[in-house]
Amino acid sequence: MLGAAILGGGLLLAPATAQAAPLVAEETTSADCTVTSSELRWGVKESFRSYISGSIANGEWTTDNGAGYETPEFIWSTDAGELSSDLESGTISFTGGVHFTGHGGALAMDLANPSIQFEGDAAYLLLDFGATDTAQEGAPASSQLRAAKIELGEALSTEGDALTISGATTRLTSEGAAAFNGDYGDYAAGDEMDPVSLTAAVSGCELGAVEIAAPAEPDEEEPAPAPAEPVAQQQVPWIPIIVGGVAILVIGVTAGMLIAGRGKGKSAGAGAPDGAAASQDPEQTPGG
């Protein structure tokens, strides 16, 4: 949304004998356009229509007061509305309602009198909304609830006295999500609804052309990306490895020598007890 510009004026000092001229802020205004005819098409949400008409809700929808339905969209027509030629402001208002019922009348939801409101660089879908069901019995109707934001972008085009919005994406606002939810739904702000399409003819002005910026094309062929520099090989710390290897070798040799020494000691001591016992036997005499 375009922010408002802050206009500041400097104070001009003049001699006391001279009369200061009044400062007048320059304003640029866009011409007002009067809507002579317009048609709005919106299907609300396909999954919701399928739920209403399916075997769970066993419901239906009806239209009145000029609203109609052609699968898969509801249709409204009007000749009421005013717009600025730059589409910075203005509203196109429609009349007619759509009434959804289901679950043997326990669920009822009414959408009526939609409006398309232009504000800055955005547009919004406004609705008269009312719902009554077992979880939301007697819920008051909301008048011109800002239910969804319309993403214009490339869907918007203008030429002379004609305005067209073709299949623009619509997303629920927080107010719209709360209205559709009641006490049981799981809609959230930003959820996508069915697209909006609008045609309108105006008089009294010429609508400004809408320019969609195209991706910039390079003037010259882009140079091929430079090859990546080779990653320097990590140097191997040979000195610590050699020292560690020598230390392990020394430890291994030392351990081997110790084990060998222990083996020899055990072998020498193995015959000593028998000899000692023979020399200490008092019964044995030479030649006996």
C-alpha positions as CSV (number, residue, x, y, z in Angstrom):
1,M,0.0,0.0,0.0
2,L,1.4,3.3,-0.9
3,G,2.2,5.5,2.0
4,A,1.0,9.0,2.3
5,A,3.5,11.7,1.4
6,I,4.3,14.3,4.0
7,L,4.5,17.8,2.6
8,G,6.6,20.4,4.4
9,G,6.9,24.0,3.7
10,G,9.7,26.4,4.7
11,L,8.8,29.8,6.3
12,L,9.8,32.7,4.0
13,L,11.0,35.8,5.8
14,A,10.2,39.2,4.2
15,P,10.7,42.8,5.3
16,A,8.0,44.1,7.6
17,T,6.9,46.6,4.9
18,A,6.3,43.9,2.3
19,Q,3.2,41.7,2.2
20,A,4.1,38.0,2.3
21,A,2.5,35.9,-0.4
22,P,0.5,32.9,0.9
23,L,2.1,29.5,0.5
24,V,0.0,27.1,-1.5
25,A,0.9,23.4,-1.5
26,E,0.7,21.9,-5.0
27,E,-1.7,19.0,-5.2
28,T,-2.0,16.5,-7.9
29,T,-5.5,15.0,-8.2
30,S,-6.7,12.3,-10.4
31,A,-10.0,12.6,-12.3
32,D,-13.0,10.8,-10.9
33,C,-14.4,8.0,-13.0
34,T,-18.1,7.0,-12.8
35,V,-18.8,3.4,-13.2
36,T,-21.5,2.8,-15.9
37,S,-21.5,-1.0,-15.9
38,S,-19.6,-3.7,-14.1
39,E,-19.7,-7.5,-13.6
40,L,-18.1,-9.5,-10.7
41,R,-17.5,-13.2,-10.7
42,W,-16.4,-15.1,-7.7
43,G,-16.9,-18.7,-6.6
44,V,-16.2,-18.2,-2.8
45,K,-14.3,-21.4,-2.4
46,E,-14.6,-24.6,-4.4
47,S,-13.9,-26.9,-1.5
48,F,-16.6,-25.2,0.5
49,R,-19.2,-25.5,-2.3
50,S,-18.3,-29.2,-2.5
51,Y,-18.8,-29.7,1.2
52,I,-22.2,-28.0,1.1
53,S,-23.4,-30.0,-1.8
54,G,-21.8,-33.3,-0.7
55,S,-23.1,-36.2,1.3
56,I,-21.9,-34.8,4.6
57,A,-23.8,-31.5,4.7
58,N,-26.5,-32.5,2.2
59,G,-27.0,-28.8,1.6
60,E,-27.5,-26.3,-1.2
61,W,-27.2,-22.6,-2.1
62,T,-29.6,-20.1,-3.5
63,T,-29.2,-16.5,-4.9
64,D,-31.5,-13.5,-4.7
65,N,-31.8,-9.8,-5.4
66,G,-30.0,-10.0,-8.8
67,A,-27.1,-12.3,-7.9
68,G,-26.8,-15.4,-10.1
69,Y,-24.7,-18.6,-10.4
70,E,-22.9,-20.2,-13.4
71,T,-20.7,-23.1,-12.5
72,P,-18.3,-22.5,-10.9
73,E,-18.9,-18.8,-10.1
74,F,-21.5,-16.5,-8.5
75,I,-22.2,-13.4,-10.6
76,W,-23.1,-9.9,-9.6
77,S,-23.8,-6.9,-11.9
78,T,-24.0,-3.2,-11.2
79,D,-23.9,0.3,-12.6
80,A,-22.8,2.0,-9.3
81,G,-19.4,3.1,-8.3
82,E,-16.7,5.7,-8.6
83,L,-12.9,5.3,-9.1
84,S,-9.9,7.5,-9.5
85,S,-8.3,7.3,-12.9
86,D,-5.1,6.0,-11.3
87,L,-7.1,3.4,-9.2
88,E,-5.6,4.7,-6.0
89,S,-9.1,4.9,-4.5
90,G,-12.7,4.1,-5.3
91,T,-15.3,1.4,-4.8
92,I,-17.6,-0.6,-7.1
93,S,-20.6,-1.8,-5.2
94,F,-23.0,-4.7,-6.1
95,T,-26.3,-5.9,-4.8
96,G,-27.5,-9.5,-4.4
97,G,-27.0,-12.3,-1.9
98,V,-25.9,-16.0,-1.8
99,H,-27.3,-18.2,0.9
100,F,-25.7,-21.5,1.9
101,T,-27.5,-24.1,4.0
102,G,-26.6,-27.6,5.2
103,H,-27.1,-30.2,7.9
104,G,-30.8,-29.9,7.8
105,G,-30.7,-26.2,8.4
106,A,-28.3,-26.3,11.3
107,L,-25.7,-24.5,9.1
108,A,-26.6,-21.3,7.4
109,M,-24.3,-18.7,5.9
110,D,-25.2,-15.6,3.9
111,L,-22.9,-13.5,1.7
112,A,-24.4,-10.4,0.2
113,N,-23.7,-7.1,-1.5
114,P,-20.1,-7.5,-2.4
115,S,-17.9,-4.5,-3.1
116,I,-14.5,-4.1,-4.7
117,Q,-12.5,-1.4,-2.9
118,F,-9.3,0.1,-4.4
119,E,-6.9,1.5,-1.9
120,G,-3.4,2.5,-2.8
121,D,-1.8,-0.3,-4.8
122,A,-4.2,-3.0,-3.4
123,A,-7.8,-4.0,-3.8
124,Y,-10.2,-5.7,-1.3
125,L,-13.4,-7.7,-1.4
126,L,-16.0,-6.4,1.0
127,L,-19.1,-8.5,2.0
128,D,-22.2,-8.3,4.1
129,F,-21.7,-11.5,6.1
130,G,-24.0,-13.4,8.4
131,A,-24.0,-17.0,9.8
132,T,-26.2,-19.1,12.0
133,D,-25.3,-22.7,13.1
134,T,-25.3,-24.8,16.2
135,A,-22.0,-23.4,17.3
136,Q,-22.6,-19.9,16.3
137,E,-26.4,-19.4,16.8
138,G,-27.6,-15.9,16.3
139,A,-24.3,-14.5,15.1
140,P,-24.8,-10.9,14.1
141,A,-24.3,-9.9,10.5
142,S,-21.3,-7.9,9.5
143,S,-21.8,-5.0,7.1
144,Q,-19.1,-4.6,4.4
145,L,-16.6,-6.8,6.1
146,R,-13.2,-6.6,4.5
147,A,-13.1,-10.3,3.8
148,A,-10.3,-10.8,1.4
149,K,-7.4,-9.1,-0.3
150,I,-7.1,-9.2,-4.1
151,E,-3.7,-9.7,-5.6
152,L,-3.9,-7.5,-8.7
153,G,-0.5,-7.8,-10.4
154,E,-0.7,-9.0,-13.9
155,A,-4.4,-9.8,-13.4
156,L,-5.3,-6.1,-13.7
157,S,-5.4,-4.2,-17.0
158,T,-6.9,-0.9,-18.0
159,E,-7.4,0.8,-21.4
160,G,-9.3,4.0,-21.9
161,D,-12.7,3.6,-20.2
162,A,-12.3,-0.2,-19.6
163,L,-11.1,-2.0,-16.5
164,T,-10.5,-5.7,-16.3
165,I,-9.3,-8.0,-13.5
166,S,-8.9,-11.6,-14.8
167,G,-8.7,-14.5,-12.3
168,A,-6.9,-12.5,-9.5
169,T,-5.9,-14.5,-6.5
170,T,-7.8,-13.7,-3.3
171,R,-6.6,-14.4,0.2
172,L,-8.6,-14.1,3.4
173,T,-7.9,-11.3,5.8
174,S,-7.9,-12.0,9.5
175,E,-11.5,-10.6,9.7
176,G,-12.6,-12.8,6.8
177,A,-11.1,-15.9,8.4
178,A,-12.8,-15.2,11.7
179,A,-16.1,-14.7,9.9
180,F,-15.9,-18.0,7.9
181,N,-14.7,-19.9,10.9
182,G,-17.3,-19.2,13.5
183,D,-16.5,-21.4,16.4
184,Y,-15.6,-24.5,14.4
185,G,-13.6,-23.7,11.2
186,D,-9.9,-23.8,10.5
187,Y,-9.5,-21.0,8.0
188,A,-6.5,-18.7,8.6
189,A,-5.5,-15.3,7.4
190,G,-3.8,-15.7,4.0
191,D,-5.7,-18.8,3.0
192,E,-6.5,-18.7,-0.7
193,M,-10.1,-18.5,-1.9
194,D,-11.5,-18.7,-5.4
195,P,-10.1,-16.1,-7.9
196,V,-12.0,-12.9,-8.6
197,S,-12.8,-11.6,-12.1
198,L,-14.1,-8.1,-12.8
199,T,-15.0,-6.1,-15.8
200,A,-16.1,-2.5,-15.6
201,A,-16.7,0.5,-18.0
202,V,-16.4,4.0,-16.8
203,S,-17.2,7.5,-18.0
204,G,-15.8,11.0,-17.2
205,C,-12.2,10.0,-17.3
206,E,-9.6,7.9,-19.0
207,L,-8.1,5.2,-16.9
208,G,-4.3,5.3,-16.6
209,A,-2.4,2.5,-18.4
210,V,-1.1,-0.3,-16.1
211,E,2.4,-1.2,-16.8
212,I,3.7,-4.6,-15.7
213,A,7.5,-4.5,-15.3
214,A,9.1,-7.3,-17.3
215,P,12.3,-9.0,-16.2
216,A,15.2,-7.0,-17.4
217,E,17.2,-8.6,-20.2
218,P,21.0,-8.2,-20.2
219,D,22.4,-5.9,-22.9
220,E,25.4,-8.2,-23.3
221,E,26.0,-11.8,-23.1
222,E,26.8,-12.6,-19.5
223,P,30.4,-13.9,-19.1
224,A,30.8,-17.4,-18.1
225,P,31.4,-17.8,-14.4
226,A,35.0,-18.0,-13.5
227,P,36.2,-21.4,-12.5
228,A,36.3,-21.9,-8.8
229,E,39.8,-21.7,-7.3
230,P,41.2,-25.0,-6.3
231,V,41.0,-25.7,-2.7
232,A,44.5,-25.8,-1.1
233,Q,45.4,-29.3,0.0
234,Q,45.6,-29.6,3.7
235,Q,49.2,-30.2,4.8
236,V,49.9,-33.4,6.6
237,P,51.7,-32.9,9.9
238,W,54.4,-35.5,9.2
239,I,56.7,-34.6,12.1
240,P,54.2,-35.4,14.9
241,I,53.2,-38.6,13.0
242,I,56.9,-39.7,12.8
243,V,57.6,-38.9,16.4
244,G,54.4,-40.7,17.4
245,G,55.3,-43.7,15.3
246,V,58.8,-44.0,16.8
247,A,57.4,-43.7,20.3
248,I,54.9,-46.5,19.5
249,L,57.8,-48.6,18.1
250,V,59.9,-48.1,21.2
251,I,57.0,-48.9,23.5
252,G,56.3,-52.1,21.5
253,V,60.0,-53.2,21.7
254,T,60.2,-52.5,25.4
255,A,57.0,-54.4,26.0
256,G,58.3,-57.3,24.0
257,M,61.5,-57.4,26.0
258,L,59.6,-57.3,29.3
259,I,57.4,-60.2,28.2
260,A,60.3,-62.2,27.0
261,G,62.2,-61.6,30.3
262,R,59.2,-62.8,32.3
263,G,59.0,-65.9,30.2
264,K,62.6,-66.8,30.9
265,G,62.2,-66.2,34.6
266,K,59.3,-68.6,34.8
267,S,61.2,-71.2,32.9
268,A,64.2,-71.1,35.3
269,G,62.1,-71.2,38.4
270,A,60.1,-74.2,37.2
271,G,62.8,-76.9,38.1
272,A,64.1,-75.3,41.4
273,P,61.5,-76.8,43.8
274,D,62.3,-80.4,42.9
275,G,66.1,-80.0,43.4
276,A,65.6,-78.2,46.7
277,A,63.3,-80.9,47.9
278,A,65.8,-83.6,47.1
279,S,68.6,-81.9,49.0
280,Q,66.5,-81.4,52.0
281,D,65.2,-85.0,52.4
282,P,66.8,-86.3,55.6
283,E,65.8,-89.9,54.8
284,Q,67.9,-90.1,51.6
285,T,71.5,-91.3,52.0
286,P,74.2,-91.7,49.4
287,G,73.9,-95.1,47.7
288,G,70.7,-95.8,49.6
